[in-house]
């Protein structure tokens, strides 16, 4: 199995898609760096800064509109969805362009000064009111979760049969990449053992809450973008953020904030361990598929050192 390559598009093709969508031509279409699975471009339309993401994966942006409305209606600084559509085999999603750059590009001092605000935004997002919805796992365009329980979601997430998705045929990675079957199965059994602590909790999960999806002007957090949106234990997002901001102790900062706000999180350490196994296993197979062998080995060693 070869490493995944996202769709590569010329600016002219993107201009044609935008003209078809809006009925008139946009201005200043330019590629934007980033996005492992999407091709991203910025442009202006009627004086407004916008972003278009494009992907050849089926259903890539099915829930973007629902989630954007859910979060922005509750005052959470998430990018507003301005439109979606299809062009041939490509799906696309258009959103407002939030000022600022990726948090990952800020200096260590800037990251540290913004960490309290980041933890506050994360908490507000995780505690978003979900309305009359049910289910766990992937959020559907209707707002429902795709599975009746968290355990069914994670067993489906790592099942061998992933026909029609990004992970179709992923067991082939055991033969063709650095992905080690014995390591994966050991961590998967540990995940199932800890899942009992995560199962009772149903909240909004961003699903990819890391500093490439967090925007900043260097002084404050300006917005949140993208995500693999799901319902489940919100500590999934903390597990994703942990270790991505250099030497900053994200988990301690999170606990300090919860204590100040009087928020009690039962079984915190067990739930965070379960969340780290869940995100870690997904990252292991992703790094293997992308050919990022060094990142794979580092994460593998970290996971094997977690509690069994």
Secondary structure, DSSP 8 states (H G I E B T S, - for coil): ----------HHHHHHHHHHHHSS--EEEEEES--SSSEEEEEEETTEEEEEEEESSTTTTTTHHHHHHHHHTTT--B--EEEEEEETTEEEEEEE--SSEEGGGS-HHHHHHHHHHHHHHHHHHHT----S---EEEE-TTS-EEESSHHHHHHHHT-S--TTSTTTTGGGHHHHSS--HHHHHHHHHHHHHHHHHHTT--EEE-S--STTSEEE-SSSEEEE-----EEE-THHHHHHHTTSSTT--HHHHHHHHHHHHT---TTHHHHHHHHHHHHHHHHHHHHHHHT-HHHHHHHHHHHHTS--
